[in-house]
C-alpha cells in the first residue's frame, strides 16, 4: 500500500561516511525547519511524526523526518548503533537538507538526541541557530535512571539486555555499547547551554519516563523561556488525538513567535 506521505515528501537517501544508507523525508517550505526525532526503536512512520509532516504540508512549513541507522527504512544493524551515531545521523541529514533556523521535536529518546544535536549545531554557529525545542516525554540520561541495578549488571556482564515492551512485538534490546555511550552523554545535573525557547510535554500517567525528568530538564536548561506542560491522563506515547493536537499547537506557537520577534 502506498504511504500517503509519498505524495508530500518522497523518501530520499543519503549515504553516511561508513557507507550506511539513511532514508528520510524532506519537505521544503517556510523556515524554521521542523525536524522530528523519533524515540528508541521507533521511526518516521509513527503517528506524531506523520501528523507533524501533514501539518507542515498544509501550512507551507519546511519539515524533515528521518530514520536513524538500523531503524525503519534506513540501513544498518540496530544493535551496533549508539546515541552518538544516531546524533551524527541527525546532523548529517540536517546539514544536507536544512539551512537557517530549526525547531527540533524529540519524542522520548529523541528528546535526548534533540538536546545533543541542538548543542552541536549551536557550537558550530549554524546561521540563526536553533529556533526552539519541543520535547515529548523527553528522556535525557535514561541509561542512568531507566535501569535498576540488576538490569545494569546484566548489561555489564552479558553485554545485552532484552525486555518485553507493550509498544512492539519485538523485545527492546540495550547493548553495553549503547549504554556506555549514553552514560558518556549525560546532560542532567549540569547546565545545558541552550538559550532558545523550550516546550516540554509530558503525560502524568507516563509509566516509562517519570514526569520529574521534564522538570529536571527544565531546571538544567540555560534558557529562561522554558515551559513544562503536564497532560492529565496522558501516557508515555502521547498519541491520542488530543495529544497530537497539543503538539501541533505547541509547534505552531513557536513558529509564530519566531516570525514575530522584534
Secondary structure, 3 states (H helix, E strand, C coil): CCCHHHHCCCEEEEECCCCCEEEEEEECCEEEEEEEECCCCCCCCCHHHHHHHHHHHHHCEEEEEECCCCCCCCCCCHHHCCHHHHHHHHHHHHHHHCCCCEEEEEECHHHHHHHHHHHHHHHCCCCCCEEEEEEECCCCCHHHHCCCHHHHHHHHHHCEEEECCCCCCCCEEEEHHHHHHHHHCCCCCCCECCCCCEEEEEECCCCCCCHHHHHHHHHHECCCCEEEEEECCCCCCCCCHHHHHHHHHHHHHHHHHHHCCC
